[in-house]
Amino acid sequence: MFKLLKYLTSKEWLLIGVSLVFIVASVWLDLKLPDYMSKITELIQTSGAISEVWLAGGYMILCTLGSLVAAIIVGFFAARIGASFSQRVRSLLFNKVESFSMEEINRFSTSSLITRSTNDITQVQMLIVLALQLVIKAPILAVWAIFKIAGKGFEWSLATGVAVLGVSIMVVVLMVFLVPKFKKMQTLTDNITRVTRENLMGLRVVRAYNAEDYQKAKFEAANKELTDTHLFAGRALALMLPTLMVIMNLLSLAIYWIGAFLIDAAQLATDKLSLFTDMVIFSTYAMMVIMSFMMLVIIFIMWPRASVSAKRINEVLDTEPRIIDGVETTGKSGLVGEVVFNNVSFKYPDAVDFVLKNVSFTAKQGETVAFIGSTGSGKSTLINLIPRFFDVTEGEVLIDGVNVKDYKLEALCNKIGYVPQKAVLFKGTVEFNVAYGDNGGAEFSIDEVKKAIQIAQGTDFVEKMPDGYGAAISQGGTNVSGGQKQRLAIARAVCRKPEIYIFDDSFSALDYKTDRILRSALKQETAGVTSLIVAQRIGTIMDADQIIVLDEGKIVGKGTHNELLRNCVVYKEIAMSQLNEEELYRE
């Protein structure tokens, strides 16, 4: 928890210092009340002037109002510090996650990262707000009150000490039982977020397979486990307040019971009066001591859960991305759009087997290189090494003669137009989605957006949409079809005007006619740009300058369509399963 405090700014530390001044003032005013109460008691018993009683009462009211104003100011500062601190940590967390490779994302899981960015930060914020008001005030109030009653009576001090010991034992017992539950609670919150997210993302499949009851049962199981844990913690904490009230009442009873014996044993009337006054003052100060411990108990209740949350936040902030930024911004002179794989092997983190083994090829400027193979052969993994979603385990990947590890990530990505296997659209407009991203600070005009959409064969459906290029796209692109999403994703890559296109099975949702027209337009409009295409359809790649056939992570064939038909058994089997002989052997 304390590790997170380094993210407080100097201005916030200054506000904490100012808050401390107002807290001390509030405590001083609170502790003045018993003094005036004592004076009023003496005046009443000695038949003092009523005007003096009213004056002491007026001072008590002023002290109360002053303490209230100081508490409000401290609360205001605490809320401001907590809100700005949580905003900063949330931004740091988001930026850190943005820098993660897929390895780190997979290690934490998406649902856990969402919970850490929301629920966990809220827990820490709540603790900071209360801690600034209570943690500082409680010890000052307790110590000051104890100093005030020191020497007023051994018996009363002993009773107060027993009460404090009882409160401490209760807190320790509660913490022993509750800390493990609070840790479990955060994990269960991750789990319920995961189940809910999974259900929402797969809602169509759930309904198509009549699996609503199964999903409900799955959610109810996760929900019940979280609820039971909350109930256990809640029931344990529910015992705290009644127990504290019992201890406070017993302490009051003990103070007055002891006081009665002491007053009865006194011989002189002045001694009896003095003991009665001390008893009233001691009772008030003793209640303040117990109230201080009650404040600390509130913090102790919140501390375990907030501490667990802080630890989870620090785990993310302290994680060093495996993908380290390089320093190069440009490739070697005379090389543009060249991609080279030199004996590349790759296996996923913590995996035993290699997904790719000794892969070598060269894609020169303007060439179209296609990758094909059975499911799981490593096609998508291979091209994901180019934008450094993962780093190679062995060998090297060069772009324009420079190892991709040596590039600044921003410069590397600006060389690439990437279209993923699953088209991703963001909430916004058609224009926003096509002009998405930072291309070295360049801003795309509406004419460039229209041109990119035209090349991607999306003009017809975009111009038919309400508001055309300003038409709204819902989150995830749920208001457009799969083929339309793919074409908009392709248009986004085209608008970027990159050196290298990466199409990861990006034509699968298009019909054959649109696929052919789109690739023809791409070839004409993007001459001189290197294209790397992963595809399952032979028709999509048969015109490629070079086709690389993968099988179990190894290259088993390399060449043109006709060459592979003659020399590669794997390619021929794939081709013959999709096209007839006349279509296969066309020149």
C-alpha positions in Angstrom: 0.0 0.0 0.0 2.7 2.5 1.0 4.5 1.8 -2.3 1.6 3.5 -4.1 2.1 6.7 -2.2 5.1 7.6 -4.4 2.6 8.6 -7.0 1.3 11.5 -4.8 2.5 14.8 -6.2 4.2 17.5 -4.2 1.0 19.6 -4.3 -0.9 16.7 -2.7 1.7 16.3 0.0 1.3 20.0 0.7 -2.5 19.6 1.0 -1.8 16.6 3.4 0.4 19.0 5.5 -2.3 21.6 5.6 -4.9 19.0 6.5 -2.7 17.9 9.4 -2.8 21.5 10.8 -6.6 21.5 10.6 -6.7 18.0 12.2 -4.6 19.2 15.1 -6.9 22.3 15.5 -10.0 20.0 15.4 -8.6 17.7 18.1 -7.6 20.7 20.3 -11.1 22.1 20.1 -12.6 18.7 20.8 -10.4 18.3 23.9 -11.4 21.8 25.2 -15.0 20.7 25.6 -14.4 18.6 28.7 -12.5 21.5 30.3 -15.6 23.8 29.9 -17.8 21.0 31.0 -15.8 20.7 34.2 -16.0 24.4 34.8 -19.8 24.3 34.3 -20.0 21.4 36.8 -18.0 23.3 39.4 -20.1 26.5 38.9 -23.4 24.6 39.3 -22.1 22.8 42.5 -20.8 26.0 44.0 -23.8 28.1 43.1 -21.6 30.2 40.7 -23.0 33.1 38.6 -25.4 32.0 35.8 -23.6 34.4 33.4 -20.4 32.4 33.8 -22.3 29.2 33.0 -23.7 30.7 29.9 -20.2 32.0 28.9 -18.7 28.5 29.3 -21.5 27.1 27.3 -21.0 29.6 24.6 -17.3 28.6 24.4 -18.4 25.0 24.1 -20.6 25.9 21.1 -17.8 27.8 19.5 -15.4 24.9 20.0 -17.9 22.5 18.4 -18.5 24.8 15.4 -14.8 25.3 15.0 -14.1 21.6 15.1 -16.9 21.1 12.5 -15.4 23.6 10.1 -11.9 22.1 10.5 -13.4 18.6 9.8 -15.2 19.8 6.7 -12.0 21.4 5.3 -10.0 18.2 6.0 -12.8 16.2 4.3 -12.6 18.5 1.3 -8.9 18.1 1.0 -9.1 14.4 1.5 -11.7 14.0 -1.3 -9.6 16.1 -3.6 -6.4 14.2 -2.9 -8.1 10.8 -3.3 -9.8 11.7 -6.5 -6.7 13.2 -8.2 -4.5 10.3 -6.9 -6.9 7.6 -8.3 -7.1 9.5 -11.6 -3.3 9.5 -11.9 -2.9 5.8 -10.9 -5.7 4.9 -13.3 -3.9 6.7 -16.1 -0.6 5.1 -15.2 -2.3 1.7 -15.2 -3.9 2.2 -18.6 -0.6 3.5 -20.1 1.3 0.5 -18.6 -1.2 -2.0 -20.1 -0.9 -0.2 -23.4 2.8 -0.9 -23.4 2.3 -4.7 -22.7 2.9 -7.3 -25.2 0.4 -10.1 -25.7 2.4 -12.2 -23.2 1.7 -9.8 -20.3 -1.9 -9.3 -21.4 -2.4 -13.1 -21.3 -0.6 -13.4 -18.0 -2.9 -11.1 -16.2 -6.1 -11.8 -18.3 -8.3 -9.1 -19.7 -11.0 -9.4 -17.0 -8.4 -9.0 -14.2 -6.9 -5.9 -15.8 -10.4 -4.4 -16.0 -11.0 -5.1 -12.3 -7.6 -3.7 -11.3 -8.3 -0.5 -13.3 -11.8 0.0 -11.7 -12.6 -1.8 -8.5 -9.1 -2.0 -7.1 -8.4 1.6 -7.6 -11.7 2.5 -6.0 -10.8 0.5 -2.9 -7.5 2.4 -2.6 -9.1 5.7 -3.1 -11.7 5.1 -0.4 -9.0 4.1 2.0 -6.9 7.3 1.3 -10.0 9.5 1.8 -10.8 8.0 5.1 -7.2 7.5 6.2 -6.5 11.2 5.8 -9.4 12.0 8.1 -9.2 9.2 10.6 -5.7 7.7 10.7 -4.0 11.0 11.5 -6.8 12.2 13.8 -7.2 9.0 15.9 -3.7 8.7 17.3 -3.5 12.4 18.0 -6.9 12.4 19.8 -6.0 9.2 21.8 -2.6 10.3 22.9 -3.8 13.8 23.8 -6.8 12.5 25.7 -4.6 10.0 27.6 -2.2 12.9 28.5 -5.2 14.9 29.7 -6.4 12.2 32.1 -3.0 11.1 33.3 -2.8 11.1 37.1 -6.6 11.5 37.5 -7.0 8.1 39.1 -5.3 4.7 38.8 -8.5 2.7 39.0 -10.1 4.7 36.1 -6.9 4.4 34.0 -6.9 0.6 34.6 -10.5 0.3 33.5 -9.7 2.3 30.3 -6.7 0.1 29.6 -8.8 -3.0 29.9 -11.4 -1.6 27.5 -8.6 -0.6 25.0 -7.2 -4.2 25.3 -10.6 -5.6 24.6 -11.0 -3.5 21.4 -7.5 -4.5 20.3 -8.2 -8.2 20.7 -11.4 -7.9 18.8 -9.6 -6.1 15.9 -6.8 -8.8 15.8 -9.3 -11.7 15.7 -11.4 -10.0 13.0 -8.3 -9.4 10.9 -7.1 -13.0 11.2 -10.4 -14.2 9.8 -11.1 -11.4 7.3 -7.7 -10.8 5.5 -7.9 -14.1 3.6 -11.5 -13.4 2.7 -10.7 -10.0 1.3 -7.9 -11.5 -0.8 -10.3 -14.1 -2.1 -13.0 -11.4 -2.8 -10.8 -9.6 -5.3 -10.1 -12.9 -7.2 -13.8 -13.7 -7.2 -14.5 -10.2 -8.6 -12.1 -10.9 -11.4 -14.0 -14.2 -12.0 -17.4 -12.7 -12.2 -16.1 -10.0 -14.5 -14.7 -12.7 -16.7 -17.9 -14.7 -16.8 -20.0 -11.7 -17.5 -17.7 -10.5 -20.3 -17.5 -13.9 -21.8 -21.3 -14.2 -21.8 -21.8 -10.8 -23.4 -19.2 -11.4 -26.1 -20.6 -14.8 -27.0 -24.3 -13.9 -26.7 -25.1 -15.0 -30.2 -23.5 -18.4 -29.8 -25.2 -18.8 -26.4 -28.6 -18.2 -27.9 -27.9 -20.2 -31.0 -27.1 -23.3 -28.9 -29.9 -22.7 -26.3 -27.3 -22.4 -23.7 -28.9 -19.7 -21.6 -29.6 -22.0 -18.7 -26.0 -23.2 -18.7 -24.7 -19.6 -18.7 -27.1 -18.6 -16.0 -25.9 -21.6 -13.8 -22.3 -20.6 -14.5 -23.0 -17.0 -13.6 -25.0 -18.0 -10.5 -22.2 -20.2 -9.3 -19.6 -17.4 -9.6 -22.1 -14.9 -8.1 -23.0 -17.1 -5.2 -19.3 -17.7 -4.3 -18.7 -14.0 -4.3 -21.9 -13.3 -2.4 -21.1 -15.9 0.3 -17.6 -14.4 0.7 -19.1 -10.9 1.1 -21.7 -12.2 3.5 -19.0 -13.9 5.7 -17.0 -10.6 5.8 -20.2 -8.6 6.4 -21.4 -10.8 9.2 -18.0 -10.7 10.9 -17.9 -6.9 10.6 -21.5 -6.7 11.8 -20.3 -7.9 15.2 -17.8 -5.1 15.5 -20.1 -2.1 16.1 -22.3 -3.8 18.8 -19.2 -5.1 20.5 -17.6 -1.7 20.5 -20.8 -0.2 21.9 -20.9 -2.8 24.7 -17.2 -2.0 25.6 -18.0 1.7 25.6 -21.0 1.3 27.8 -19.2 -1.1 30.2 -16.3 1.4 30.4 -18.8 4.2 31.3 -20.4 2.0 33.9 -17.0 1.0 35.3 -15.9 4.7 35.6 -19.0 5.7 37.4 -19.1 2.6 39.6 -15.4 3.2 40.6 -16.2 6.9 41.0 -19.1 6.1 43.4 -16.8 4.1 45.6 -14.1 6.8 45.6 -16.5 9.6 46.4 -18.2 7.6 49.1 -14.7 6.9 50.7 -13.8 10.6 50.7 -14.1 12.4 54.0 -14.2 16.0 53.0 -16.9 17.7 50.9 -14.2 19.4 48.8 -12.6 16.1 48.0 -16.0 14.6 47.0 -16.6 17.6 44.7 -13.1 17.2 43.2 -13.6 13.5 42.6 -17.0 14.1 41.0 -15.5 16.6 38.6 -12.6 14.3 37.8 -15.1 11.5 37.2 -17.1 13.6 34.6 -13.9 14.7 32.9 -12.4 11.2 32.9 -15.6 9.7 31.5 -15.5 12.2 28.6 -11.9 11.7 27.8 -12.1 7.9 28.1 -14.9 7.9 25.5 -12.7 9.9 23.2 -9.9 7.3 23.6 -12.4 4.5 22.7 -13.7 6.6 19.8 -10.1 7.0 18.6 -9.8 3.2 18.5 -13.2 3.0 16.7 -11.8 5.3 14.0 -8.7 3.0 13.7 -11.0 -0.1 13.6 -12.8 1.5 10.5 -9.4 1.8 8.8 -8.4 -1.7 9.9 -11.6 -3.0 8.2 -10.8 -1.3 4.9 -7.0 -1.8 5.1 -6.9 -5.5 4.2 -9.0 -5.2 1.1 -7.3 -2.0 0.0 -3.9 -3.5 0.7 -4.8 -6.5 -1.6 -6.0 -4.0 -4.2 -2.8 -2.0 -3.9 -0.7 -5.1 -4.3 -2.6 -6.1 -7.5 -2.2 -2.5 -8.9 1.5 -2.6 -8.1 1.9 -6.0 -9.8 0.8 -4.3 -13.1 2.7 -1.1 -12.6 5.9 -3.0 -11.7 5.7 -5.4 -14.6 8.4 -4.7 -17.2 7.2 -5.3 -20.7 9.1 -8.0 -22.5 8.9 -5.9 -25.7 11.6 -3.2 -25.2 11.6 -0.1 -27.4 14.6 0.3 -29.7 16.2 3.5 -30.9 16.1 3.2 -34.7 13.5 5.2 -36.7 14.5 4.4 -40.2 15.8 1.4 -42.1 19.0 1.1 -44.2 19.5 3.4 -47.1 18.0 2.0 -50.3 15.8 -0.5 -48.6 12.0 0.1 -48.4 9.4 -2.4 -47.5 11.7 -5.4 -47.4 10.9 -8.1 -44.8 13.5 -10.8 -44.0 13.2 -13.8 -41.7 16.5 -15.4 -40.7 16.2 -18.8 -39.1 13.3 -17.7 -37.0 12.0 -20.1 -34.3 9.3 -19.2 -31.8 7.5 -20.7 -28.8 5.0 -19.1 -26.6 6.0 -18.1 -23.0 6.0 -21.2 -20.7 5.3 -23.5 -23.7 7.5 -26.6 -24.3 7.2 -27.0 -28.1 8.1 -24.5 -30.7 5.3 -23.1 -32.9 7.8 -22.0 -35.6 11.0 -23.7 -36.5 13.9 -22.3 -38.6 11.7 -20.1 -40.8 13.6 -18.2 -43.4 12.3 -16.1 -46.4 12.7 -12.7 -48.0 9.8 -10.4 -49.1 11.2 -7.6 -51.3 9.6 -4.3 -52.0 6.4 -4.5 -54.0 6.2 -8.3 -53.7 3.1 -10.1 -52.5 4.0 -13.0 -50.3 1.3 -15.4 -49.1 1.2 -17.9 -46.3 -1.0 -21.0 -46.3 -1.2 -24.2 -44.3 -3.4 -26.2 -42.1 -5.0 -24.9 -39.0 -2.3 -24.5 -36.3 0.6 -24.5 -38.7 1.8 -21.1 -37.4 0.7 -18.7 -40.1 -0.8 -16.0 -37.8 2.0 -16.5 -35.3 4.6 -15.8 -38.0 3.2 -12.5 -39.1 2.6 -11.4 -35.5 6.3 -11.4 -35.1 6.7 -8.5 -37.6 4.9 -5.8 -35.6 6.4 -7.3 -32.4 3.2 -8.6 -30.8 5.7 -11.2 -29.6 9.5 -11.4 -30.0 11.2 -14.2 -31.7 12.7 -16.9 -29.5 15.6 -17.6 -31.9 16.8 -15.9 -35.1 15.9 -12.5 -36.3 13.2 -10.5 -38.2 14.5 -7.6 -40.4 12.6 -4.8 -41.9 14.5 -2.6 -44.3 17.7 -4.3 -43.2 17.2 -3.5 -39.5 16.2 -5.9 -36.8 12.7 -5.2 -35.6 13.9 -5.2 -32.0 16.1 -2.2 -32.8 13.2 0.0 -34.0 11.3 2.4 -31.9 7.9 0.7 -31.7 6.2 3.9 -33.0 8.5 4.0 -36.1 8.0 0.2 -36.7 4.3 0.4 -36.5 4.2 3.4 -38.9 5.8 1.2 -41.5 3.0 -1.4 -41.3 -0.7 -1.5 -42.3 -2.1 -4.3 -40.2 -5.4 -6.0 -40.7 -6.1 -8.6 -38.0 -7.9 -11.9 -38.4 -10.8 -10.6 -36.5 -11.7 -7.1 -37.8 -11.8 -4.6 -34.9 -13.9 -1.4 -35.1 -14.2 1.3 -32.4 -17.2 3.3 -31.3 -17.2 6.4 -33.5 -17.9 7.2 -37.1 -16.9 5.5 -40.3 -14.4 8.3 -41.0 -13.0 8.0 -37.4 -12.4 4.3 -37.8 -10.7 4.5 -41.2 -8.5 7.5 -40.2 -7.8 5.8 -36.8 -4.3 6.0 -35.2 -1.3 8.1 -35.3 0.7 7.9 -38.5 3.7 9.9 -37.5 1.6 12.9 -36.6 -0.1 13.0 -40.0 -3.9 13.7 -40.1 -5.9 12.1 -42.9 -8.3 14.2 -44.9 -11.8 13.1 -45.8 -10.7 12.7 -49.4 -8.0 10.2 -48.3 -10.6 8.4 -46.2 -12.9 8.1 -49.2 -10.1 6.9 -51.5 -9.1 4.2 -49.0 -12.7 3.0 -48.7 -13.1 3.0 -52.4 -10.0 0.8 -52.8 -11.4 -1.5 -50.0 -14.6 -1.8 -52.1 -16.7 -0.2 -49.3 -18.0 2.9 -51.0 -21.4 1.4 -51.9 -22.4 0.3 -48.5 -20.9 3.4 -46.7 -22.7 5.9 -48.9 -26.0 4.1 -48.3 -25.6 4.4 -44.5 -27.3 7.3 -42.7 -24.8 10.3 -42.7 -22.5 8.4 -45.0 -18.9 8.8 -43.9 -20.1 10.3 -40.7 -22.3 7.3 -39.9 -22.1 6.0 -36.4 -20.2 2.7 -35.8 -21.3 1.0 -32.5 -18.8 -0.5 -30.1 -17.2 -3.6 -31.8 -18.8 -2.7 -35.1 -22.0 -4.6 -34.2 -24.1 -2.5 -36.5 -22.3 -3.6 -39.7 -21.8 -7.1 -41.2 -18.6 -9.2 -41.0 -17.7 -8.4 -44.6 -18.3 -4.7 -44.1 -16.1 -4.7 -40.9 -13.3 -6.4 -42.9 -13.5 -3.8 -45.7 -13.4 -0.9 -43.2 -10.4 -2.6 -41.5 -8.7 -2.9 -44.8 -9.5 0.7 -45.6 -7.9 1.7 -42.4 -4.6 0.0 -43.4 -4.8 1.5 -46.9 -5.4 5.0 -45.6 -2.2 4.7 -43.6 -0.1 4.4 -46.8 2.4 2.0 -45.2 5.5 0.3 -46.6 4.2 -3.1 -45.7 0.7 -4.6 -45.6 -0.1 -7.5 -43.3 -3.4 -9.2 -44.0 -4.1 -12.0 -41.4 -6.8 -13.9 -43.1 -8.5 -10.6 -43.8 -10.5 -11.6 -46.8 -12.3 -14.6 -45.3 -15.7 -12.7 -44.9 -15.7 -11.5 -48.5 -17.3 -13.2 -51.4 -15.0 -14.4 -54.2 -16.0 -11.5 -56.5 -15.4 -8.8 -54.0 -12.2 -10.6 -52.9 -10.9 -10.6 -56.4 -11.9 -7.0 -57.2 -10.4 -5.7 -53.9 -7.1 -7.4 -54.4 -6.9 -6.1 -58.0 -7.6 -2.6 -56.7 -5.0 -3.0 -54.0 -2.4 -4.1 -56.5 -3.0 -1.2 -58.8 -3.3 1.5 -56.2 -0.5 0.4 -53.9 2.2 -0.5 -56.4 5.6 -0.7 -54.7 4.1 -1.7 -51.3 5.0 -5.1 -49.9 2.0 -7.3 -49.0 2.1 -10.3 -46.6 -1.2 -12.3 -46.8 -2.3 -15.1 -44.6 -5.2 -17.0 -46.2 -7.1 -20.2 -46.3 -8.5 -19.8 -49.8 -6.3 -20.7 -52.7 -8.2 -18.2 -54.8 -7.0 -15.4 -52.6 -3.2 -16.2 -52.9 -2.7 -18.0 -56.2 -1.5 -14.7 -57.9 1.1 -14.0 -55.2 4.7 -13.5 -56.2 5.7 -16.1 -53.6 3.7 -18.6 -51.6 5.1 -20.1 -48.5 3.5 -23.3 -47.2 3.7 -24.1 -43.5 3.2 -27.4 -41.8 3.7 -27.8 -38.1 5.7 -24.6 -37.9 8.1 -25.5 -40.7 8.3 -24.3 -44.3 7.5 -27.3 -46.5 7.1 -25.4 -49.7 8.1 -22.1 -51.3 7.4 -20.7 -54.8 4.6 -19.6 -57.1 1.3 -21.3 -57.4 2.2 -23.4 -60.4 5.6 -24.3 -58.9 4.0 -25.5 -55.7 1.4 -27.6 -57.5 4.3 -29.5 -59.1 6.7 -29.6 -56.1 4.7 -29.4 -52.8 2.3 -32.2 -51.8 0.8 -30.3 -48.9 -0.1 -27.3 -51.1 -1.5 -29.5 -53.8 -3.7 -31.3 -51.3 -5.1 -28.0 -50.0 -5.5 -26.6 -53.5 -7.4 -29.7 -54.8 -9.7 -29.6 -51.9 -10.9 -26.2 -52.9 -10.7 -25.9 -56.7 -11.2 -28.2 -59.7 -8.3 -29.1 -62.0 -9.2 -26.5 -64.6 -9.1 -23.7 -62.1 -5.9 -24.9 -60.5 -3.8 -25.1 -63.7 -4.9 -21.9 -65.4 -2.0 -19.9 -66.7 
